[in-house]
Amino acid sequence: MSAASDITTRPIDHSDADFLHAELACHWGGTQIWSLGRAYEADTLPGFIAELGGERLGEITYAVQPGGYQCEVVTLSAVREGLGIGSRLLNAAVQAARAAGCIRIFLTTTNDNIRAIGFYQLRGWRLAALHKGNVDEARKRVPTIPRIGPSGIPIRDEVELELWLQGEQP
């Protein structure tokens, strides 16, 4: 494999459908993603693909919220770790949010996803809120959401992280 500096990002297009569906199925069990009580069809959202030599290595999807001042990262996945794929994709989404005029970008992950929580904090994102019981509520609509995460931690809550794009956090 070439150097990590050779990894590029580009907007998702129709040729990415199979890759995107496979990533969403692998990491989220399908294309419908629930966050903060809202359902997203992640395969219809804007986003970016990371590539190296024509090989797709990861994806990120996002949604600019009504009003246009906030952007939510809905999905982020990488097929290989340690190459900077997630960082490059996250940076692409941050730049897209800035270009759209957003002042805040945020995301949620589940309380058991300790690696992701650390990943985002190492990149300057801050813990913003704990949404107790949100995953329990989502599980009522989507019973296939696991009850226990890969590390043995019960999955119950959503942890919200944020990055302010203009000025300091209010």
Backbone hydrogen bonds, N-H to C=O, Kabsch-Sander energy under -0.5 kcal/mol:
donor,donor_aa,acceptor,acceptor_aa,energy
6,D,3,A,-2.0
7,I,4,A,-1.8
8,T,51,E,-2.7
10,R,49,I,-1.9
12,I,47,G,-2.0
16,D,13,D,-2.3
17,A,14,H,-1.4
20,L,16,D,-3.1
21,H,17,A,-2.7
22,A,18,D,-2.2
23,E,19,F,-2.5
24,L,20,L,-2.7
25,A,21,H,-2.5
26,C,22,A,-2.4
27,H,23,E,-2.4
28,W,24,L,-2.5
29,G,25,A,-1.1
30,G,24,L,-1.4
33,I,31,T,-0.6
33,I,40,Y,-2.7
35,S,38,R,-2.5
38,R,35,S,-2.2
40,Y,33,I,-2.8
42,A,31,T,-2.6
42,A,40,Y,-1.0
44,T,41,E,-2.3
45,L,42,A,-1.1
48,F,60,I,-2.0
49,I,10,R,-3.0
50,A,58,G,-2.0
51,E,8,T,-2.9
52,L,55,E,-1.9
55,E,52,L,-1.8
57,L,50,A,-3.4
58,G,50,A,-1.0
59,E,77,S,-2.2
60,I,48,F,-1.9
61,T,75,T,-2.1
62,Y,46,P,-2.2
63,A,72,E,-2.3
65,Q,70,Q,-2.8
68,G,65,Q,-2.5
71,C,104,R,-1.8
72,E,63,A,-3.0
73,V,71,C,-0.5
73,V,106,F,-2.9
74,V,61,T,-2.2
74,V,72,E,-0.6
75,T,61,T,-1.2
77,S,59,E,-2.5
79,V,57,L,-3.5
80,R,57,L,-0.5
88,R,84,G,-2.4
89,L,85,I,-2.5
90,L,86,G,-2.8
91,N,87,S,-2.5
92,A,88,R,-2.0
93,A,89,L,-2.1
94,V,90,L,-2.3
95,Q,91,N,-2.4
96,A,92,A,-2.1
97,A,93,A,-2.4
98,R,94,V,-2.4
99,A,95,Q,-2.6
100,A,96,A,-1.6
101,G,98,R,-1.8
102,C,97,A,-2.5
103,I,69,Y,-2.6
104,R,69,Y,-1.5
105,I,163,L,-2.4
106,F,71,C,-2.6
107,L,161,L,-2.1
108,T,73,V,-0.5
109,T,159,V,-1.9
111,N,157,D,-1.9
113,N,110,T,-2.0
114,I,112,D,-2.2
117,I,113,N,-2.2
118,G,114,I,-2.3
119,F,115,R,-2.5
120,Y,116,A,-2.5
121,Q,117,I,-1.8
122,L,118,G,-2.4
123,R,119,F,-0.6
123,R,120,Y,-1.0
124,G,121,Q,-1.7
125,W,120,Y,-2.2
126,R,162,E,-2.9
128,A,160,E,-3.4
129,A,160,E,-1.5
131,H,129,A,-0.5
131,H,158,E,-3.3
132,K,130,L,-1.0
134,N,131,H,-1.6
135,V,156,R,-1.5
136,D,156,R,-1.5
137,E,133,G,-2.3
138,A,134,N,-2.4
139,R,135,V,-2.4
140,K,136,D,-0.7
140,K,137,E,-0.9
141,R,137,E,-0.7
141,R,138,A,-1.0
142,V,138,A,-2.5
145,I,142,V,-2.0
149,G,153,I,-2.9
152,G,149,G,-2.2
155,I,147,R,-2.6
156,R,154,P,-0.7
158,E,131,H,-1.7
159,V,109,T,-3.3
160,E,129,A,-3.1
160,E,158,E,-0.5
161,L,107,L,-2.4
162,E,126,R,-2.4
163,L,105,I,-2.6
165,L,103,I,-3.0
166,Q,103,I,-1.0
